[in-house]
Amino acid sequence: GIEEESKRVAILWKLLLYIYWVRDLKPSELKGVLQRSKLEQYEELTMTTAERLISEGIQQGIEKGIEKGIEKGIEQGKLEDAGKMLKKGIDLKTVLEITGLTEKTLKENGFL
């Protein structure tokens, strides 16, 4: 009945998630597997799952990129501030304390 079908769909869903994450399988490749194994009735679910996973992956990539960009911008701002403070004669210890940067970071970026 319907309950059995729901269980099968849930199992297939978990299996598809596993396959997509473990193997670099393209949706078109999985479609071929389903056709060969007479599981065409699940093709729509499979393609929807594939599209969702791809979309989530792209979204996560975009979010990580934005996050990295923001972090890089903040770091750059701190470095610029540190450079200005050092030029004004503020002692290194105070600059490090205010910016949260390390002496190593300032050296790596040519401020020391």
FENHU-V343079 format. One record per helix or strand of 3 or more residues. SS is the DSSP state (~ for helix, > for strand). FROM is the first residue (numbers start at 1). LEN is the number of residues. If there is no record, write none. Layout:
SS FROM LEN
SS FROM LEN
This chain:
~ 2 21
~ 27 10
~ 40 48
~ 92 8
~ 103 6
